[in-house]
Amino acid sequence: CGPHLIVRKGVATCAACQPERRARESAGGVTDSDEERVVALINQDISATIGVGFDEMVAESAARARLFVDAPHDYEKKVVDLVQQRLHDERGDTNWPSCPSHPNHPLWYSGGWWRCEHSGDAIAQLGELAGSQA
């Protein structure tokens, strides 16, 4: 029930499970600085392409992913995928981020790069969409 929930970084946890959540966050391979870095880079890409106002959604996605992913590289990909899916579903923008060569499809994130699915070209590293999509 509501009075027993604790919301931290947008993710609700029951009071009884809060110590387990904190232990999971501190024992996993993903650090606070990993989380902060990924959130900042994704926010840069969103700001450069569709504007501001998505910080809370990005922070929540990052906090949620941290509960299930231990490796920093896997974590980065998971957070990007979660945020992209949420933007597609919740905002109805199924082309985010749009491919500069083929604006009718999105770029997909893999190997540290936003890539065109048709050509396979690496378009921009995470956090660098500003220079590639004017």
Salt bridges, closest charged atoms under 4 A:
GLU25 OE1 - ARG8 NH2 2.21
GLU25 OE2 - ARG21 NE 3.10
ASP32 OD1 - ARG66 NH1 2.71
GLU35 OE1 - LYS9 NZ 3.11
GLU35 OE1 - ARG66 NH1 2.64
GLU60 OE2 - ARG64 NH2 2.91
GLU60 OE1 - ARG86 NH1 3.62
ASP70 OD1 - ARG24 NH1 3.00
ASP74 OD1 - HIS73 ND1 3.91
GLU76 OE1 - ARG37 NH2 2.64
ASP81 OD1 - LYS77 NZ 2.92
GLU90 OE2 - ARG86 NE 2.88
ASP93 OD2 - ARG91 NH1 2.86
GLU117 OE2 - HIS105 ND1 3.68
